[in-house]
Amino acid sequence: MSPAWGLRRAVARRFREPAAQAGDPGHAARLATYLGDLLEPYALGAPGGMAGGQSYGEMAAALLPDEPVDALVLAYDIPDVEPGRATATWLSHVCPGGPMALSVSDQGRAGAHTALRLLRDYAGSGTYERALLVVAEQSALPYEPGVPAEVPAEHCAVALHLGPSTVEVARPRIVRGAGPHDVVDLLGEAGGATVVLGGHLAGVGVKADRVVLADPAQPMTGVWEALASVDGPAVVADFDPALGYLCVSAFGC
């Protein structure tokens, strides 16, 4: 991989309206049947409606680049309003370049860092140099999950456009079993880089000239939305209390 592989730009968008499918009675009925069948063995009760839900496919499609890319990864945590769609495959079809595409889920906040690590490793192998990482979350959870879960306040998606760049991406670090204050040692001295901290890291005394706090109401996308507003070198750090993952990704450091 060329040392110049990294972040080209980051684009964030909040979606104020629900997906068209979310208001379709036929889709709602099929979704209720599907979710009910999945929930029944776990005695979690009947699913509610997803009238206000959003589609990760539609959200991601709104952030696709005009130029072709080689690889696309969708990272999410909250289920999609359209679980019947193979979203990554569909995005490969509509994205310029027909990229290799996959999804990363069930890792909480670590999902986006895992996706970034995968794309960096793919680029390092000499394939899939130009890439797109889409981090998305929608705010409708139609059932009680039975475990602690943080549901976002709004629908949001962030696209990280990756490829030849002077803003090199270091290999993301994901530490399991860590606590919020372990981020101080993990980050070390950030120097002139802006440090973006997830909601559960607010108040931790990191050594940095500038610290930006992500919106705590957006568990998955908060840090990446904040990154999109930062100029220059940046370090993104997030902590998932449910899974005990401490994650750090550096850009241009």
VOGU-3710 file (C-alpha; in Angstrom, 3 decimals, decimal comma):
1> mspawglrra> 0,000/0,000/0,000  1,272/3,470/-0,844  1,987/5,624/2,242  -0,387/8,156/0,673  -3,517/5,997/1,099  -6,020/7,604/3,403  -8,996/9,906/3,849  -9,972/12,024/0,868  -13,079/13,581/2,394  -15,874/12,835/4,850
11> varrfrepaa> -19,504/13,763/4,259  -22,255/13,590/6,880  -25,990/13,967/6,510  -28,988/13,681/8,797  -32,215/12,446/7,275  -35,228/14,236/8,726  -37,863/12,165/6,937  -38,569/8,424/7,208  -38,031/6,073/4,315  -40,924/5,698/1,893
21> qagdpghaar> -41,093/1,983/2,694  -41,581/2,741/6,386  -45,046/4,143/5,696  -46,163/1,367/3,349  -48,838/-0,833/5,048  -47,854/-3,911/3,065  -44,200/-3,587/3,978  -45,130/-2,934/7,617  -47,208/-6,122/7,741  -44,442/-8,237/6,222
31> latylgdlle> -41,867/-6,684/8,537  -44,034/-7,391/11,604  -44,343/-11,049/10,574  -40,608/-11,350/9,934  -39,594/-9,711/13,220  -42,250/-11,611/15,158  -40,856/-14,929/13,935  -37,345/-13,870/14,958  -38,374/-12,625/18,398  -40,682/-15,478/19,409
41> pyalgapggm> -37,951/-17,906/20,632  -36,550/-15,195/22,909  -39,839/-14,157/24,554  -39,206/-10,496/23,729  -42,799/-9,717/22,882  -44,451/-8,610/19,688  -42,599/-6,057/17,561  -43,919/-2,532/17,271  -44,129/-0,479/14,120  -41,307/1,105/12,178
51> aggqsygema> -43,360/3,937/10,711  -40,552/6,409/11,348  -37,685/4,161/10,269  -35,067/4,762/7,591  -33,442/2,620/4,932  -29,669/2,226/4,989  -29,680/1,649/1,260  -31,409/4,954/0,551  -29,283/6,838/3,075  -26,040/5,458/1,671
61> aallpdepvd> -27,118/6,042/-1,934  -27,506/9,744/-1,169  -23,793/9,895/-0,239  -22,296/7,907/-3,123  -19,446/9,563/-5,045  -19,541/10,521/-8,710  -16,225/8,779/-9,396  -15,847/4,967/-9,375  -14,651/3,128/-6,286  -13,202/-0,345/-5,866
71> alvlaydipd> -14,660/-1,355/-2,491  -17,595/-0,304/-0,337  -18,344/-1,260/3,267  -21,534/-0,411/5,151  -21,194/-0,356/8,956  -24,294/-0,248/11,165  -25,682/-1,417/14,496  -29,437/-0,721/14,688  -31,399/-2,977/12,268  -32,511/-1,619/8,897
81> vepgratatw> -36,139/-0,793/8,106  -35,630/-2,994/5,014  -34,021/-6,192/6,391  -35,075/-8,144/3,315  -32,730/-6,199/1,079  -29,115/-7,304/0,656  -28,072/-3,687/1,067  -24,351/-4,015/0,359  -25,089/-5,941/-2,843  -27,631/-3,333/-3,915
91> lshvcpggpm> -25,159/-0,519/-3,217  -22,558/-2,291/-5,337  -25,079/-2,192/-8,174  -25,849/1,534/-7,908  -22,373/2,822/-6,926  -20,032/3,970/-9,723  -17,437/1,303/-10,433  -19,588/-1,617/-9,247  -17,370/-2,089/-6,184  -16,853/-5,191/-4,114
101> alsvsdqgra> -19,232/-4,539/-1,209  -19,977/-5,982/2,217  -21,518/-5,009/5,560  -20,173/-5,034/9,117  -22,673/-5,237/11,983  -23,170/-6,692/15,472  -20,015/-4,994/16,762  -21,543/-1,854/18,217  -19,338/1,197/17,836  -16,406/-0,999/16,850
111> gahtalrllr> -18,121/-1,849/13,555  -16,967/1,291/11,763  -13,380/0,875/12,977  -13,390/-2,774/11,866  -14,693/-1,699/8,453  -11,961/0,921/8,174  -9,325/-1,675/9,097  -10,656/-4,045/6,420  -10,544/-1,362/3,732  -7,031/-0,340/4,751
121> dyagsgtyer> -5,851/-3,958/4,583  -7,521/-4,451/1,184  -5,696/-1,368/-0,118  -2,454/-2,663/1,375  -2,808/-5,885/-0,603  -2,768/-3,899/-3,831  -6,487/-4,275/-4,534  -9,510/-2,050/-3,883  -7,477/1,160/-3,558  -10,386/3,593/-3,883
131> allvvaeqsa> -12,969/2,833/-1,243  -16,067/4,124/0,468  -17,015/3,499/4,097  -20,601/4,330/5,009  -21,495/4,459/8,703  -25,252/4,640/9,252  -27,871/4,442/11,966  -31,625/4,889/11,968  -33,716/5,756/14,996  -36,560/3,224/14,962
141> lpyepgvpae> -36,089/0,025/16,959  -39,361/-1,928/16,743  -38,800/-4,273/19,679  -37,364/-4,393/23,173  -33,921/-6,004/22,663  -33,692/-7,527/26,137  -30,211/-6,043/26,674  -29,033/-2,450/27,093  -29,222/-0,663/23,752  -28,672/2,960/22,804
151> vpaehcaval> -31,018/4,074/20,050  -29,997/7,188/18,088  -32,100/10,333/18,226  -32,038/10,857/14,457  -31,344/9,044/11,209  -27,770/9,799/10,153  -25,207/8,526/7,670  -21,555/9,443/7,163  -19,454/8,553/4,111  -15,672/8,344/4,320
161> hlgpstveva> -14,142/8,565/0,852  -10,793/6,768/0,918  -7,931/6,387/-1,509  -4,765/8,228/-2,591  -4,458/11,068/-0,085  -2,022/12,976/2,080  -4,281/12,239/5,082  -2,935/8,763/5,786  -5,073/6,368/7,823  -3,234/4,432/10,533
171> rprivrgagp> -4,429/0,891/11,283  -7,411/1,228/13,643  -6,964/-0,147/17,141  -9,788/-2,012/18,872  -9,222/-3,042/22,492  -11,710/-5,345/24,187  -12,197/-5,295/27,946  -10,925/-1,733/28,318  -12,523/1,144/30,192  -13,080/4,775/29,180
181> hdvvdllgea> -9,990/6,076/31,006  -7,752/3,616/29,144  -8,091/5,936/26,156  -5,518/8,271/27,751  -2,746/5,668/27,433  -4,021/4,433/24,082  -3,906/7,919/22,571  -0,703/9,064/24,226  0,314/12,589/23,250  -1,892/13,649/20,343
191> ggatvvlggh> 0,188/16,719/19,553  -1,429/18,986/16,984  -4,128/16,501/15,991  -7,748/17,142/16,863  -9,120/14,402/19,086  -12,752/13,446/18,483  -14,276/11,686/21,495  -17,444/9,610/21,571  -20,145/10,343/24,119  -18,922/7,852/26,719
201> lagvgvkadr> -15,448/9,420/26,692  -16,578/12,943/27,554  -14,665/14,233/30,555  -11,683/11,929/30,082  -8,492/13,988/30,315  -6,747/13,236/27,029  -3,554/15,107/26,116  -4,518/17,160/23,083  -4,566/20,788/22,008  -8,091/20,459/20,645
211> vvladpaqpm> -10,842/18,053/21,670  -14,182/17,751/19,880  -17,031/15,929/21,607  -19,341/13,901/19,402  -23,103/14,163/19,729  -23,926/11,573/22,441  -27,417/11,156/20,979  -25,871/9,493/17,894  -24,126/6,401/19,296  -22,782/4,985/16,005
221> tgvwealasv> -22,396/8,001/13,738  -21,572/10,716/16,283  -17,774/10,554/16,087  -17,761/10,201/12,295  -20,157/13,125/11,863  -17,794/15,188/14,030  -14,803/14,034/11,966  -16,502/15,417/8,840  -16,310/18,908/10,388  -12,610/18,710/11,349
231> dgpavvadfd> -9,755/20,089/9,258  -6,239/18,683/9,510  -4,956/15,613/11,387  -7,510/13,957/13,639  -7,882/10,990/15,956  -11,299/9,398/16,484  -11,828/7,565/19,782  -14,995/5,826/20,902  -16,087/3,453/23,650  -18,904/0,919/23,629
241> palgylcvsa> -19,979/0,249/27,237  -22,199/-2,719/26,391  -19,464/-4,649/24,598  -16,427/-3,150/26,325  -14,725/-2,055/23,103  -12,364/0,927/23,087  -11,612/2,023/19,523  -9,134/4,501/18,049  -8,579/5,478/14,402  -6,072/8,135/13,330
251> fgc> -6,155/10,286/10,203  -3,117/12,190/8,987  -1,169/11,698/12,228
//
